[in-house]
Amino acid sequence: MLALPARDAEFGAVVALYSIIHLGPGELARACGEIHRVLRPSGLALFSFHIGSEVRHLAQWWGHEVDLDFRFLEVPEVAEAVECAGFGVELRLERTSYPGEVETRRGYLLGRRRN
């Protein structure tokens, strides 16, 4: 998400479902800017994430060795990064986990590219 292999304004929409949670500290603004770059004017971007301030690290997942961090994010932090990248936030939604999901609060932001 930090260097997308796409031309400027190539896409009409981007869906980033639980992918921004894997960015390193300080990379969220850069990723939002890159998503903005590849969207057409008025294009939509949907971001979803776990809400909070913790980092969960996994060394094993589904029987495989991994080295994976899940960074929880605060809604205002994501909204600020999205807006600073040139999006207008059109929708904010928070929810609790569904049965069978990891018990976390979830956040969703829908942004529309302004220019």
N, CA, C and O atoms as CSV, one atom per row, in Angstrom:
chain,resi,resn,atom,element,x,y,z
A,1,MET,N,N,0.811,-1.197,0.000
A,1,MET,CA,C,0.000,0.000,0.000
A,1,MET,C,C,0.851,1.256,0.000
A,1,MET,O,O,0.332,2.359,-0.168
A,2,LEU,N,N,2.136,1.098,0.184
A,2,LEU,CA,C,3.016,2.264,0.230
A,2,LEU,C,C,3.571,2.626,-1.145
A,2,LEU,O,O,4.075,3.733,-1.335
A,3,ALA,N,N,3.486,1.719,-2.089
A,3,ALA,CA,C,3.941,1.957,-3.463
A,3,ALA,C,C,3.111,1.059,-4.382
A,3,ALA,O,O,3.593,0.029,-4.854
A,4,LEU,N,N,1.879,1.450,-4.626
A,4,LEU,CA,C,0.965,0.615,-5.402
A,4,LEU,C,C,1.390,0.558,-6.871
A,4,LEU,O,O,1.739,1.582,-7.459
A,5,PRO,N,N,1.359,-0.630,-7.458
A,5,PRO,CA,C,1.755,-0.782,-8.864
A,5,PRO,C,C,0.599,-0.402,-9.791
A,5,PRO,O,O,0.055,-1.246,-10.503
A,6,ALA,N,N,0.240,0.864,-9.770
A,6,ALA,CA,C,-0.887,1.347,-10.574
A,6,ALA,C,C,-0.615,2.776,-11.017
A,6,ALA,O,O,0.146,3.509,-10.386
A,7,ARG,N,N,-1.254,3.153,-12.117
A,7,ARG,CA,C,-1.122,4.521,-12.631
A,7,ARG,C,C,-1.955,5.474,-11.780
A,7,ARG,O,O,-2.863,5.050,-11.064
A,8,ASP,N,N,-1.643,6.736,-11.863
A,8,ASP,CA,C,-2.459,7.772,-11.223
A,8,ASP,C,C,-3.888,7.662,-11.746
A,8,ASP,O,O,-4.106,7.488,-12.945
A,9,ALA,N,N,-4.854,7.766,-10.842
A,9,ALA,CA,C,-6.288,7.773,-11.182
A,9,ALA,C,C,-6.732,6.538,-11.970
A,9,ALA,O,O,-7.637,6.630,-12.799
A,10,GLU,N,N,-6.115,5.404,-11.724
A,10,GLU,CA,C,-6.441,4.176,-12.458
A,10,GLU,C,C,-7.741,3.515,-11.988
A,10,GLU,O,O,-8.416,2.857,-12.780
A,11,PHE,N,N,-8.098,3.679,-10.719
A,11,PHE,CA,C,-9.223,2.936,-10.160
A,11,PHE,C,C,-10.377,3.837,-9.741
A,11,PHE,O,O,-10.183,5.004,-9.401
A,12,GLY,N,N,-11.568,3.279,-9.771
A,12,GLY,CA,C,-12.748,3.994,-9.303
A,12,GLY,C,C,-13.004,3.777,-7.822
A,12,GLY,O,O,-13.714,4.565,-7.199
A,13,ALA,N,N,-12.434,2.717,-7.246
A,13,ALA,CA,C,-12.642,2.416,-5.826
A,13,ALA,C,C,-11.498,1.538,-5.318
A,13,ALA,O,O,-10.851,0.818,-6.079
A,14,VAL,N,N,-11.274,1.624,-4.016
A,14,VAL,CA,C,-10.284,0.788,-3.331
A,14,VAL,C,C,-10.939,0.270,-2.066
A,14,VAL,O,O,-11.611,1.019,-1.357
A,15,VAL,N,N,-10.745,-1.002,-1.783
A,15,VAL,CA,C,-11.246,-1.607,-0.553
A,15,VAL,C,C,-10.038,-2.114,0.230
A,15,VAL,O,O,-9.300,-2.980,-0.240
A,16,ALA,N,N,-9.848,-1.570,1.417
A,16,ALA,CA,C,-8.719,-1.942,2.277
A,16,ALA,C,C,-9.282,-2.567,3.555
A,16,ALA,O,O,-9.305,-1.934,4.611
A,17,LEU,N,N,-9.730,-3.812,3.443
A,17,LEU,CA,C,-10.337,-4.507,4.582
A,17,LEU,C,C,-9.256,-5.087,5.481
A,17,LEU,O,O,-8.552,-6.020,5.095
A,18,TYR,N,N,-9.129,-4.541,6.659
A,18,TYR,CA,C,-8.194,-5.004,7.676
A,18,TYR,C,C,-6.778,-5.136,7.139
A,18,TYR,O,O,-6.045,-6.039,7.542
A,19,SER,N,N,-6.389,-4.255,6.242
A,19,SER,CA,C,-5.017,-4.268,5.727
A,19,SER,C,C,-4.179,-3.145,6.334
A,19,SER,O,O,-2.970,-3.308,6.500
A,20,ILE,N,N,-4.788,-2.021,6.666
A,20,ILE,CA,C,-4.013,-0.925,7.262
A,20,ILE,C,C,-3.512,-1.285,8.655
A,20,ILE,O,O,-2.631,-0.613,9.191
A,21,ILE,N,N,-4.071,-2.343,9.244
A,21,ILE,CA,C,-3.629,-2.779,10.576
A,21,ILE,C,C,-2.235,-3.394,10.550
A,21,ILE,O,O,-1.644,-3.631,11.604
A,22,HIS,N,N,-1.707,-3.653,9.362
A,22,HIS,CA,C,-0.376,-4.250,9.244
A,22,HIS,C,C,0.695,-3.227,8.887
A,22,HIS,O,O,1.861,-3.584,8.718
A,23,LEU,N,N,0.311,-1.962,8.772
A,23,LEU,CA,C,1.288,-0.917,8.492
A,23,LEU,C,C,2.123,-0.646,9.736
A,23,LEU,O,O,1.658,-0.809,10.864
A,24,GLY,N,N,3.349,-0.234,9.511
A,24,GLY,CA,C,4.207,0.122,10.626
A,24,GLY,C,C,3.849,1.493,11.178
A,24,GLY,O,O,3.092,2.237,10.555
A,25,PRO,N,N,4.387,1.827,12.335
A,25,PRO,CA,C,4.137,3.147,12.906
A,25,PRO,C,C,4.538,4.244,11.915
A,25,PRO,O,O,5.619,4.195,11.330
A,26,GLY,N,N,3.675,5.210,11.739
A,26,GLY,CA,C,3.967,6.324,10.852
A,26,GLY,C,C,3.700,6.082,9.381
A,26,GLY,O,O,3.931,6.986,8.578
A,27,GLU,N,N,3.227,4.910,8.984
A,27,GLU,CA,C,3.003,4.609,7.572
A,27,GLU,C,C,1.568,4.851,7.097
A,27,GLU,O,O,1.302,4.809,5.896
A,28,LEU,N,N,0.654,5.100,8.013
A,28,LEU,CA,C,-0.753,5.236,7.640
A,28,LEU,C,C,-0.979,6.411,6.685
A,28,LEU,O,O,-1.673,6.258,5.680
A,29,ALA,N,N,-0.414,7.561,6.979
A,29,ALA,CA,C,-0.610,8.740,6.121
A,29,ALA,C,C,-0.069,8.480,4.719
A,29,ALA,O,O,-0.700,8.847,3.727
A,30,ARG,N,N,1.082,7.854,4.639
A,30,ARG,CA,C,1.686,7.547,3.328
A,30,ARG,C,C,0.806,6.588,2.537
A,30,ARG,O,O,0.625,6.773,1.333
A,31,ALA,N,N,0.257,5.569,3.187
A,31,ALA,CA,C,-0.621,4.614,2.509
A,31,ALA,C,C,-1.898,5.306,2.027
A,31,ALA,O,O,-2.356,5.044,0.914
A,32,CYS,N,N,-2.471,6.177,2.839
A,32,CYS,CA,C,-3.679,6.903,2.426
A,32,CYS,C,C,-3.375,7.796,1.227
A,32,CYS,O,O,-4.197,7.912,0.317
A,33,GLY,N,N,-2.207,8.425,1.218
A,33,GLY,CA,C,-1.811,9.244,0.088
A,33,GLY,C,C,-1.639,8.436,-1.187
A,33,GLY,O,O,-1.989,8.898,-2.273
A,34,GLU,N,N,-1.107,7.246,-1.059
A,34,GLU,CA,C,-0.914,6.372,-2.217
A,34,GLU,C,C,-2.264,5.876,-2.742
A,34,GLU,O,O,-2.465,5.787,-3.953
A,35,ILE,N,N,-3.172,5.560,-1.846
A,35,ILE,CA,C,-4.516,5.151,-2.268
A,35,ILE,C,C,-5.203,6.316,-2.982
A,35,ILE,O,O,-5.866,6.120,-4.001
A,36,HIS,N,N,-5.047,7.515,-2.452
A,36,HIS,CA,C,-5.607,8.708,-3.097
A,36,HIS,C,C,-5.038,8.868,-4.511
A,36,HIS,O,O,-5.774,9.186,-5.446
A,37,ARG,N,N,-3.753,8.651,-4.663
A,37,ARG,CA,C,-3.095,8.797,-5.969
A,37,ARG,C,C,-3.700,7.895,-7.036
A,37,ARG,O,O,-3.882,8.324,-8.175
A,38,VAL,N,N,-4.016,6.649,-6.682
A,38,VAL,CA,C,-4.488,5.694,-7.688
A,38,VAL,C,C,-5.993,5.780,-7.946
A,38,VAL,O,O,-6.506,5.099,-8.833
A,39,LEU,N,N,-6.702,6.608,-7.181
A,39,LEU,CA,C,-8.145,6.762,-7.377
A,39,LEU,C,C,-8.469,7.914,-8.315
A,39,LEU,O,O,-7.778,8.932,-8.348
A,40,ARG,N,N,-9.541,7.722,-9.076
A,40,ARG,CA,C,-10.067,8.796,-9.914
A,40,ARG,C,C,-10.734,9.841,-9.028
A,40,ARG,O,O,-11.118,9.539,-7.898
A,41,PRO,N,N,-10.877,11.075,-9.531
A,41,PRO,CA,C,-11.648,12.063,-8.771
A,41,PRO,C,C,-13.035,11.504,-8.423
A,41,PRO,O,O,-13.684,10.873,-9.257
A,42,SER,N,N,-13.467,11.737,-7.219
A,42,SER,CA,C,-14.722,11.221,-6.655
A,42,SER,C,C,-14.681,9.718,-6.387
A,42,SER,O,O,-15.705,9.131,-6.036
A,43,GLY,N,N,-13.521,9.087,-6.545
A,43,GLY,CA,C,-13.403,7.663,-6.253
A,43,GLY,C,C,-13.570,7.392,-4.760
A,43,GLY,O,O,-13.322,8.261,-3.924
A,44,LEU,N,N,-13.992,6.178,-4.445
A,44,LEU,CA,C,-14.269,5.785,-3.064
A,44,LEU,C,C,-13.181,4.864,-2.515
A,44,LEU,O,O,-12.619,4.044,-3.241
A,45,ALA,N,N,-12.897,5.013,-1.233
A,45,ALA,CA,C,-11.967,4.124,-0.537
A,45,ALA,C,C,-12.607,3.696,0.773
A,45,ALA,O,O,-13.030,4.538,1.565
A,46,LEU,N,N,-12.681,2.399,1.002
A,46,LEU,CA,C,-13.231,1.848,2.235
A,46,LEU,C,C,-12.092,1.271,3.055
A,46,LEU,O,O,-11.326,0.435,2.576
A,47,PHE,N,N,-11.988,1.726,4.290
A,47,PHE,CA,C,-10.963,1.269,5.214
A,47,PHE,C,C,-11.639,0.581,6.394
A,47,PHE,O,O,-12.606,1.109,6.944
A,48,SER,N,N,-11.147,-0.585,6.786
A,48,SER,CA,C,-11.644,-1.234,8.005
A,48,SER,C,C,-10.450,-1.589,8.876
A,48,SER,O,O,-9.348,-1.833,8.385
A,49,PHE,N,N,-10.698,-1.613,10.194
A,49,PHE,CA,C,-9.596,-1.803,11.140
A,49,PHE,C,C,-10.159,-2.181,12.504
A,49,PHE,O,O,-11.345,-1.996,12.774
A,50,HIS,N,N,-9.296,-2.707,13.350
A,50,HIS,CA,C,-9.640,-2.974,14.742
A,50,HIS,C,C,-9.396,-1.684,15.525
A,50,HIS,O,O,-8.393,-1.002,15.311
A,51,ILE,N,N,-10.308,-1.356,16.425
A,51,ILE,CA,C,-10.222,-0.106,17.170
A,51,ILE,C,C,-9.478,-0.313,18.482
A,51,ILE,O,O,-9.752,-1.249,19.233
A,52,GLY,N,N,-8.532,0.582,18.739
A,52,GLY,CA,C,-7.795,0.554,19.990
A,52,GLY,C,C,-6.396,1.097,19.793
A,52,GLY,O,O,-6.092,1.751,18.796
A,53,SER,N,N,-5.550,0.806,20.776
A,53,SER,CA,C,-4.176,1.303,20.708
A,53,SER,C,C,-3.159,0.188,20.925
A,53,SER,O,O,-1.970,0.464,21.084
A,54,GLU,N,N,-3.595,-1.035,20.933
A,54,GLU,CA,C,-2.676,-2.140,21.200
A,54,GLU,C,C,-2.062,-2.688,19.912
A,54,GLU,O,O,-2.528,-2.413,18.806
A,55,VAL,N,N,-1.016,-3.461,20.093
A,55,VAL,CA,C,-0.401,-4.213,19.001
A,55,VAL,C,C,-0.411,-5.676,19.423
A,55,VAL,O,O,0.096,-6.027,20.488
A,56,ARG,N,N,-0.986,-6.517,18.590
A,56,ARG,CA,C,-0.962,-7.964,18.840
A,56,ARG,C,C,-0.002,-8.592,17.843
A,56,ARG,O,O,-0.070,-8.334,16.642
A,57,HIS,N,N,0.891,-9.419,18.363
A,57,HIS,CA,C,1.885,-10.087,17.526
A,57,HIS,C,C,1.569,-11.575,17.477
A,57,HIS,O,O,1.272,-12.189,18.501
A,58,LEU,N,N,1.635,-12.144,16.288
A,58,LEU,CA,C,1.465,-13.587,16.127
A,58,LEU,C,C,2.753,-14.203,15.606
A,58,LEU,O,O,3.370,-13.694,14.671
A,59,ALA,N,N,3.148,-15.308,16.227
A,59,ALA,CA,C,4.279,-16.085,15.748
A,59,ALA,C,C,3.793,-17.380,15.095
A,59,ALA,O,O,4.510,-17.990,14.302
A,60,GLN,N,N,2.579,-17.792,15.432
A,60,GLN,CA,C,1.930,-18.969,14.846
A,60,GLN,C,C,0.506,-18.568,14.441
A,60,GLN,O,O,-0.195,-17.884,15.186
A,61,TRP,N,N,0.096,-19.008,13.245
A,61,TRP,CA,C,-1.266,-18.705,12.806
A,61,TRP,C,C,-1.714,-19.807,11.870
A,61,TRP,O,O,-1.074,-20.076,10.853
A,62,TRP,N,N,-2.806,-20.433,12.219
A,62,TRP,CA,C,-3.376,-21.531,11.432
A,62,TRP,C,C,-2.344,-22.613,11.129
A,62,TRP,O,O,-2.297,-23.145,10.020
A,63,GLY,N,N,-1.521,-22.931,12.121
A,63,GLY,CA,C,-0.545,-23.998,11.987
A,63,GLY,C,C,0.729,-23.626,11.247
A,63,GLY,O,O,1.526,-24.502,10.912
A,64,HIS,N,N,0.930,-22.353,10.990
A,64,HIS,CA,C,2.120,-21.893,10.267
A,64,HIS,C,C,2.877,-20.882,11.108
A,64,HIS,O,O,2.276,-20.113,11.859
A,65,GLU,N,N,4.197,-20.885,10.981
A,65,GLU,CA,C,5.005,-19.871,11.641
A,65,GLU,C,C,4.865,-18.564,10.865
A,65,GLU,O,O,5.008,-18.535,9.643
A,66,VAL,N,N,4.586,-17.497,11.588
A,66,VAL,CA,C,4.456,-16.172,10.977
A,66,VAL,C,C,5.153,-15.149,11.870
A,66,VAL,O,O,5.489,-15.438,13.018
A,67,ASP,N,N,5.360,-13.978,11.340
A,67,ASP,CA,C,5.883,-12.844,12.094
A,67,ASP,C,C,4.991,-11.670,11.708
A,67,ASP,O,O,5.317,-10.907,10.798
A,68,LEU,N,N,3.865,-11.529,12.403
A,68,LEU,CA,C,2.812,-10.633,11.964
A,68,LEU,C,C,2.295,-9.783,13.112
A,68,LEU,O,O,1.935,-10.297,14.171
A,69,ASP,N,N,2.263,-8.483,12.887
A,69,ASP,CA,C,1.704,-7.558,13.874
A,69,ASP,C,C,0.346,-7.064,13.411
A,69,ASP,O,O,0.143,-6.787,12.229
A,70,PHE,N,N,-0.574,-6.958,14.343
A,70,PHE,CA,C,-1.895,-6.369,14.125
A,70,PHE,C,C,-1.942,-5.102,14.961
A,70,PHE,O,O,-2.005,-5.172,16.189
A,71,ARG,N,N,-1.913,-3.960,14.319
A,71,ARG,CA,C,-1.948,-2.677,15.020
A,71,ARG,C,C,-3.367,-2.156,15.064
A,71,ARG,O,O,-3.979,-1.891,14.029
A,72,PHE,N,N,-3.875,-2.014,16.254
A,72,PHE,CA,C,-5.203,-1.453,16.436
A,72,PHE,C,C,-5.085,0.063,16.260
A,72,PHE,O,O,-4.065,0.656,16.610
A,73,LEU,N,N,-6.112,0.674,15.728
A,73,LEU,CA,C,-6.080,2.102,15.412
A,73,LEU,C,C,-7.298,2.798,15.996
A,73,LEU,O,O,-8.362,2.194,16.138
A,74,GLU,N,N,-7.139,4.047,16.327
A,74,GLU,CA,C,-8.259,4.845,16.818
A,74,GLU,C,C,-8.965,5.491,15.631
A,74,GLU,O,O,-8.317,5.886,14.661
A,75,VAL,N,N,-10.289,5.599,15.706
A,75,VAL,CA,C,-11.073,6.157,14.605
A,75,VAL,C,C,-10.610,7.570,14.241
A,75,VAL,O,O,-10.433,7.847,13.055
A,76,PRO,N,N,-10.403,8.483,15.211
A,76,PRO,CA,C,-9.943,9.827,14.836
A,76,PRO,C,C,-8.596,9.821,14.113
A,76,PRO,O,O,-8.367,10.639,13.223
A,77,GLU,N,N,-7.702,8.901,14.492
A,77,GLU,CA,C,-6.393,8.790,13.847
A,77,GLU,C,C,-6.545,8.414,12.372
A,77,GLU,O,O,-5.897,9.003,11.507
A,78,VAL,N,N,-7.395,7.439,12.094
A,78,VAL,CA,C,-7.609,7.010,10.709
A,78,VAL,C,C,-8.331,8.108,9.933
A,78,VAL,O,O,-7.966,8.402,8.795
A,79,ALA,N,N,-9.350,8.714,10.537
A,79,ALA,CA,C,-10.083,9.782,9.860
A,79,ALA,C,C,-9.164,10.936,9.500
A,79,ALA,O,O,-9.283,11.501,8.412
A,80,GLU,N,N,-8.258,11.293,10.384
A,80,GLU,CA,C,-7.320,12.382,10.102
A,80,GLU,C,C,-6.400,12.035,8.935
A,80,GLU,O,O,-6.162,12.873,8.065
A,81,ALA,N,N,-5.886,10.819,8.911
A,81,ALA,CA,C,-4.995,10.405,7.822
A,81,ALA,C,C,-5.736,10.396,6.488
A,81,ALA,O,O,-5.197,10.814,5.463
A,82,VAL,N,N,-6.970,9.919,6.514
A,82,VAL,CA,C,-7.791,9.868,5.299
A,82,VAL,C,C,-8.085,11.285,4.798
A,82,VAL,O,O,-7.955,11.565,3.606
A,83,GLU,N,N,-8.477,12.166,5.701
A,83,GLU,CA,C,-8.801,13.542,5.316
A,83,GLU,C,C,-7.558,14.302,4.850
A,83,GLU,O,O,-7.621,15.043,3.870
A,84,CYS,N,N,-6.446,14.128,5.532
A,84,CYS,CA,C,-5.205,14.814,5.136
A,84,CYS,C,C,-4.707,14.347,3.773
A,84,CYS,O,O,-4.002,15.086,3.084
A,85,ALA,N,N,-5.064,13.135,3.381
A,85,ALA,CA,C,-4.654,12.608,2.074
A,85,ALA,C,C,-5.524,13.163,0.945
A,85,ALA,O,O,-5.204,12.969,-0.228
A,86,GLY,N,N,-6.614,13.846,1.282
A,86,GLY,CA,C,-7.454,14.440,0.246
A,86,GLY,C,C,-8.806,13.795,0.075
A,86,GLY,O,O,-9.452,13.963,-0.960
A,87,PHE,N,N,-9.243,13.056,1.080
A,87,PHE,CA,C,-10.566,12.432,1.043
A,87,PHE,C,C,-11.522,13.196,1.945
A,87,PHE,O,O,-11.115,13.786,2.946
A,88,GLY,N,N,-12.785,13.178,1.583
A,88,GLY,CA,C,-13.830,13.573,2.502
A,88,GLY,C,C,-14.407,12.306,3.106
A,88,GLY,O,O,-14.728,11.368,2.376
A,89,VAL,N,N,-14.542,12.260,4.415
A,89,VAL,CA,C,-15.104,11.069,5.062
A,89,VAL,C,C,-16.625,11.133,4.934
A,89,VAL,O,O,-17.257,12.063,5.436
A,90,GLU,N,N,-17.201,10.155,4.270
A,90,GLU,CA,C,-18.645,10.121,4.035
A,90,GLU,C,C,-19.384,9.218,5.011
A,90,GLU,O,O,-20.588,9.371,5.216
A,91,LEU,N,N,-18.663,8.277,5.614
A,91,LEU,CA,C,-19.315,7.335,6.520
A,91,LEU,C,C,-18.316,6.864,7.551
A,91,LEU,O,O,-17.172,6.548,7.227
A,92,ARG,N,N,-18.760,6.819,8.806
A,92,ARG,CA,C,-17.995,6.227,9.907
A,92,ARG,C,C,-18.929,5.228,10.585
A,92,ARG,O,O,-20.083,5.537,10.882
A,93,LEU,N,N,-18.417,4.049,10.819
A,93,LEU,CA,C,-19.216,3.020,11.476
A,93,LEU,C,C,-18.324,2.282,12.453
A,93,LEU,O,O,-17.182,1.949,12.139
A,94,GLU,N,N,-18.851,2.031,13.632
A,94,GLU,CA,C,-18.171,1.199,14.616
A,94,GLU,C,C,-19.098,0.060,14.990
A,94,GLU,O,O,-20.316,0.230,15.039
A,95,ARG,N,N,-18.518,-1.104,15.253
A,95,ARG,CA,C,-19.330,-2.252,15.669
A,95,ARG,C,C,-18.545,-3.150,16.597
A,95,ARG,O,O,-17.318,-3.084,16.669
A,96,THR,N,N,-19.275,-3.988,17.304
A,96,THR,CA,C,-18.644,-5.023,18.110
A,96,THR,C,C,-18.427,-6.246,17.225
A,96,THR,O,O,-18.943,-6.314,16.109
A,97,SER,N,N,-17.678,-7.189,17.720
A,97,SER,CA,C,-17.412,-8.403,16.943
A,97,SER,C,C,-18.663,-9.269,16.856
A,97,SER,O,O,-19.502,-9.280,17.757
A,98,TYR,N,N,-18.759,-9.985,15.761
A,98,TYR,CA,C,-19.839,-10.955,15.569
A,98,TYR,C,C,-19.433,-12.266,16.231
A,98,TYR,O,O,-18.245,-12.482,16.472
A,99,PRO,N,N,-20.394,-13.156,16.535
A,99,PRO,CA,C,-20.030,-14.459,17.083
A,99,PRO,C,C,-19.046,-15.178,16.154
A,99,PRO,O,O,-19.238,-15.218,14.939
A,100,GLY,N,N,-18.004,-15.738,16.740
A,100,GLY,CA,C,-17.000,-16.452,15.966
A,100,GLY,C,C,-15.827,-15.587,15.532
A,100,GLY,O,O,-14.811,-16.115,15.080
A,101,GLU,N,N,-15.945,-14.263,15.660
A,101,GLU,CA,C,-14.834,-13.365,15.346
A,101,GLU,C,C,-14.005,-13.120,16.597
A,101,GLU,O,O,-14.483,-13.312,17.715
A,102,VAL,N,N,-12.771,-12.698,16.405
A,102,VAL,CA,C,-11.954,-12.247,17.526
A,102,VAL,C,C,-12.692,-11.080,18.170
A,102,VAL,O,O,-13.206,-10.203,17.475
A,103,GLU,N,N,-12.741,-11.073,19.493
A,103,GLU,CA,C,-13.510,-10.044,20.199
A,103,GLU,C,C,-12.762,-8.721,20.213
A,103,GLU,O,O,-11.922,-8.469,21.077
A,104,THR,N,N,-13.087,-7.881,19.234
A,104,THR,CA,C,-12.551,-6.528,19.154
A,104,THR,C,C,-13.656,-5.615,18.653
A,104,THR,O,O,-14.645,-6.070,18.077
A,105,ARG,N,N,-13.474,-4.318,18.881
A,105,ARG,CA,C,-14.344,-3.338,18.232
A,105,ARG,C,C,-13.775,-3.110,16.843
A,105,ARG,O,O,-12.559,-3.135,16.655
A,106,ARG,N,N,-14.650,-2.888,15.870
A,106,ARG,CA,C,-14.238,-2.713,14.479
A,106,ARG,C,C,-14.643,-1.328,14.003
A,106,ARG,O,O,-15.696,-0.815,14.381
A,107,GLY,N,N,-13.804,-0.728,13.173
A,107,GLY,CA,C,-14.093,0.568,12.590
A,107,GLY,C,C,-14.093,0.508,11.086
A,107,GLY,O,O,-13.308,-0.226,10.485
A,108,TYR,N,N,-14.970,1.277,10.473
A,108,TYR,CA,C,-15.062,1.381,9.030
A,108,TYR,C,C,-15.163,2.847,8.656
A,108,TYR,O,O,-15.953,3.586,9.245
A,109,LEU,N,N,-14.374,3.273,7.688
A,109,LEU,CA,C,-14.450,4.636,7.166
A,109,LEU,C,C,-14.555,4.555,5.656
A,109,LEU,O,O,-13.800,3.835,5.002
A,110,LEU,N,N,-15.505,5.307,5.110
A,110,LEU,CA,C,-15.647,5.417,3.673
A,110,LEU,C,C,-15.247,6.830,3.275
A,110,LEU,O,O,-15.853,7.808,3.715
A,111,GLY,N,N,-14.228,6.922,2.445
A,111,GLY,CA,C,-13.747,8.219,1.993
A,111,GLY,C,C,-13.978,8.396,0.513
A,111,GLY,O,O,-13.904,7.436,-0.253
A,112,ARG,N,N,-14.261,9.629,0.105
A,112,ARG,CA,C,-14.406,9.963,-1.311
A,112,ARG,C,C,-13.307,10.956,-1.677
A,112,ARG,O,O,-13.121,11.972,-1.008
A,113,ARG,N,N,-12.587,10.646,-2.743
A,113,ARG,CA,C,-11.521,11.552,-3.201
A,113,ARG,C,C,-12.135,12.890,-3.615
A,113,ARG,O,O,-13.054,12.944,-4.433
A,114,ARG,N,N,-11.614,13.948,-3.043
A,114,ARG,CA,C,-12.155,15.290,-3.294
A,114,ARG,C,C,-11.782,15.845,-4.650
A,114,ARG,O,O,-12.599,16.525,-5.271
A,115,ASN,N,N,-10.592,15.586,-5.130
A,115,ASN,CA,C,-10.159,16.165,-6.415
A,115,ASN,C,C,-9.475,15.148,-7.283
A,115,ASN,O,O,-9.051,15.470,-8.393
